[in-house]
Amino acid sequence: MSLQGTMTSMPMSDGASIGVYHVQPTGPRRGGLVLIQEIFGVTEHIREQCDGYAADGYEVLAPALYDRVAPDFQATYSPEDIQKAMKVARELHDFQQALKDVQTCIDALKDKGPVFMTGYCYGGSVSWAMACRSPDLAAASGYYGGMIPSMADQTPKCPTILHFGRHDHGIPMDSVEALAAKHPEVPVHVYEAGHGFQSDRRADYHPESARLARERTLALFQANGG
């Protein structure tokens, strides 16, 4: 599968420049979308997701949020690479700086129409944090973000939906249920799947759940101007 977008360098609010995968919409434009990586970086899989949303009419930006500490970081799903990715995500990387970088991407799109957000794993947590922080998002859809339950005291400023796998060994169901109880305004969808069910590169890939979650994400965007 040939990729449609390009990796460009974009200046951020602190003066640093990071890589951003950018793809223009195919056909009529529905809006902008900031799509956030898993802990593994802006991999081919993430770029394919961007291209998929571009085919649905969205101009997509996917920032390489680790670039300051691990330029062009792209990991596989091997046990060794998972450990490397976790070290970057949890020890080397500044989560608050990532949120500022995401806002820069939102700012780059917002004058052209509504801006939406989605992300997977680490990117799901970023999506929730930005939905609760940014006044410039039209809607957000977060996939199995492990940090989301710990941010349950925050409230989204835009329509937001969340997706979790019932058999995710890293995100206990009781924490997901507590989150849902605290935020009755947020649809929390639980699938009969594990962590990473949306990625066809992973052992936990669950095609039916992936299709349904994507349909729900697109429906959310379209219901909010996209």
Secondary structure, 3 states (H helix, E strand, C coil): CCCCCEEEEEECCCCCEEEEEEECCCCCCCEEEEEECECCECCHHHHHHHHHHHHCCEEEEEECCCCCCCCCCECCCCHHHHHHHHHHHHHHCCHHHHHHHHHHHHHHHHHHCCEEEEEECHHHHHHHHHHHHCCCCCEEEEECCCCHHHHCCCCCCCCEEEEEECCCCCCCHHHHHHHHHHCCCCCEEEECCCCCCCCCCCCCCCHHHHHHHHHHHHHHHHHCCC
